[in-house]
Amino acid sequence: MRKAPLTLLASIVLVGGLGLTGCGEKRWCEHDATDTKVSDRYCKNKVPGYEWEHGDHKKKKKKKKSSSKH
């Protein structure tokens, strides 16, 4: 009878752990003006002009201008 709560607790911990590691967020340091990846030390040292970028955003594609003739 005591196995059910322990099994449930173990399952919750396992799922929670997988959720944290499976959806990990990648980040890197970039030069703002050129969007060039640089060494992480620039961002760690808070050098102006450098910031952390995250892998959770996607670059926007430019839309082609459609020429509409009336």
Stockholm file with secondary structure:
# STOCKHOLM 1.0

chainA/1-70         MRKAPLTLLASIVLVGGLGLTGCGEKRWCEHDATDTKVSDRYCKNKVPGYEWEHGDHKKKKKKKKSSSKH
#=GR chainA/1-70 SS CCHHHHHHHHHHHHHHHHHHHHTCCCEEEEETTTTEEECHHHHHTTCTTEEEEETTCCCCCCCCCCCCCC
#=GC SS_cons        CCHHHHHHHHHHHHHHHHHHHHTCCCEEEEETTTTEEECHHHHHTTCTTEEEEETTCCCCCCCCCCCCCC
//
